Amino acid sequence: MMLTKAGEYAVRCMLYLATMAADEVVSRKEISAARDIPGPFLSKIAQNLATAGLIQIVKGPLGGYRLLKSPENISLLEVIEAVEGEIYLNECLLYSQSCKRSACCSVHQVWKSARAGLRETLGRADLAGLTHAEQNAAICGDVEGKQAEIDRIPKPRKLRPTEKEVK
């Protein structure tokens, strides 16, 4: 279970817009360059964000995007679900009829609880708080240089399945 590139880019875009003055229109090109988002992909993501009522798309030579709500009133959950759809960890949470065991399945309650916890956490994180935290982190030093160091760390290998997983 991982966030897609669309979800990641939507968060990057919205965090960038959250740093701008209220009602400021920011060009797609500026956001794309500042947040390392492919321009055509950003256009598609922006359509989803606009449909969700989070941004306005302004047409024309001075066009671009602007937030429709203040950063304090936009949660990370809203941003992610605008492009990813509502978060479900398992099909049985979306369609109870998808599993005949839902009513008696012990794991069903774990999925339900985990989903609720994730949605609650993402719902509490607003763009204003995240932008503030990101600005403080940037003060600590060269973020890109540190990311380059992190990128050089070898990714963990997938381990062989345990006996329980095989059965």
N, C-alpha and C positions, 0 to 999 in steps of 0.2 A: 504494500500500500504506500504509494508515493504520489506526491503532487506532480501533475504534469507540467511541461514547460509552459503551457498556457496559464496555468495557475501561478507559477513562479513569476512569469512576466507581468501578469496582472497586478501582483503584489508590488513588484518593482515600479510599475507605472504609477500606481496609486500612491505609493510612498513619495515618489518624486512630485506628483501634483500636490500632495499634502504640504510640501515645503514652500509652495508658492502663495502669494497674497490671494485673499478671497477674490473670486471672480476673474482671476488672471487666466488668460487663454495661453496655453503652451503648445507649441507646434509639435507635430508627430516626430519631426526630424530631431528636435531638441531632446525629447524624451528618449527616443531611440538611441541617440548618441550617448546621452548621459547615463542611461541604465543598461546599455548593451543589449538592446532588444531589436531583432530584425524588424525593419519598418513595415513590410507587408503583414507580418504576424501581429504587430502592434495594432494595425488597422482592424484586423479581425477581432482581437481581444477587446478593443475599444467599443465595438458594436455590442458585445455582450455586456460590458460595463454600463453602456448607455441604456440598453434595454432594462437593466436592473435598477435604473434610476440613480446611479452613482456618479456618472459624469455626463456632461453635455458635449456633443461633437459640434464644433463651430465650423461651418463651411467657408470657403473663400481663401484669398491669398493671405489673409491674416488669421486664418482659421487654426484650429487645433482642438485641444481638450481642456475642460475645466471641471472642477469638482462641483457637484450640485448640493452637497451638504458639507458642513464643516468637518475637518478631520476627526474631531472628538466624537462625532456622531456616525462614523463609518467603522465598522468592525472588520477584522481580518476574516471572520466567517462570511460576511456579506460579499467581500471581494472574491474569496475563493469559490463560494457557491455560485457567484455570477457567471463564472467561466467553467466550473467543473460540474455544476449541478449540486443538488443536495447531497451531503455526505452520508454515505451508508457504508458500514464495514463488511456487511454480508448481505446476500440477496434475501435471506429470510427476514431481515429487518424492513426491507422494502415491500416484499410480497410474502405475507405469512403463508399463503397457499403454496409457495414454492417448495416448502419442506413439510412433510407430513408429521415430522417430529417437533416442530416449533413449540407446541404446547408443553411438551415434556422434556425438551432438550435442555440439558444443564448449560451448554455453551451459549445458547440463545440469550440467556440473561447476561452473560459476560459481554457478548457483542453489544447488547442493548446499553449496558452500563458504560462500556468503552466509548461508544458513539456519543452518548450524552456528555461524558467527560470531555471529549475532544471538542464537541460543539460549544460547550460552556467555556472552555479555555480560549478558543478562537473568537468567541463572541465577546469576551472581556477585553481582548486586545484591540485597542482602537488606533487609527492611523496617527493621531497626535502623539500618543505615548510611544509608538514605535518609531516615529520620525525623531522624536527627542532622544530616544535611546541610540538610534543610528548616528545622530550628530555627535553624541558624546563618545561613541566608539571611534568615530573618525578622528577625534581630537587625540586619541591615544597613539596615533602613528599612521604610518603608511599602510592603509588597508589593502591596497592592491599588492604591495610587496609581501604582506603577511599571507594573502590568499595564494600567491605563487608558491610560498613555502608549504602551505597546506596541500596544494595540488600535487606537490612532489611526493607526498606520503603515499606509499603503496596502498591500494584498496584491499580490504580483506578478501580472502578467497572464500568462496562458498564451501562450507564443510559438507562432507558426505552425510546423507540422512541417517538419523539414529534408527535403531531397530523399531522403535515405536512408530516413527514416521513411515517406515517401509510397510508396516502391517496395516 
